[in-house]
Amino acid sequence: MVVKDTFDGGWLAKLVKEPGQHFTLTGYFDVPKQDLYQVQLKTNTGAVVKISGAMILNAHDDKQLFAPALLAPGRHRLEIVGRSIANSLLDIRLGAAGVQHLSEAVFKHSVK
């Protein structure tokens, strides 16, 4: 399944309707030059965010989290793993000069 936009924080609840289901969201994005990126996450799913295999964030509660990620030039894999609950919320943003919601315009990603 391809996720086209994550602007609405409740998008995950529309896709993963059964509480307790594990989900994995993967995507790839290109970094043109080494830069310091920021990852922002607000979720109630206990999600873990990894970039190119390195854990960046681990959500233990539904508070807004922020983390820096120094990324080298090239293609990077974004992976988000969690477990759905009733009314799952997953608001994730990533960027270097400003952050943006994940969308098909910038990321190639899917959820399974």
Secondary structure by P-SEA (a helix, b strand, c coil): ccccccccccccccccccccbbbbbbbbbbbccbbbbbbbbbcccbbbbbcccccccccccccbbbbbbbccccbbbbbbbbbbccbbbbbbbbbccccccccccccccccc
